[in-house]
């Protein structure tokens, strides 16, 4: 099987695992939205190249979404996670997720 065939298989397997949702599991961005967030058009061309004097730059690799995990994750969420880890805040994130799960009502302002 060629590399391209393997990538397609990974993609379609991930779609099956995520209920046919081609979005980041965490932030819900599509691939096109992730590219735009990173400053590129859907074709991988810088969205504001002329504003910044950028020439001959393109987002050639389509590595903005990971389809190998149990759910698709975008490069932006992966970078955010890496930053949390690098800052030594992984335990804080785990505690926050636990609070969100168990004490959801206490995290939001009370409605009077």
Order of alpha helices (4+ residues) and beta strands (2+ residues): alpha-alpha-alpha-beta-beta-alpha-alpha-alpha
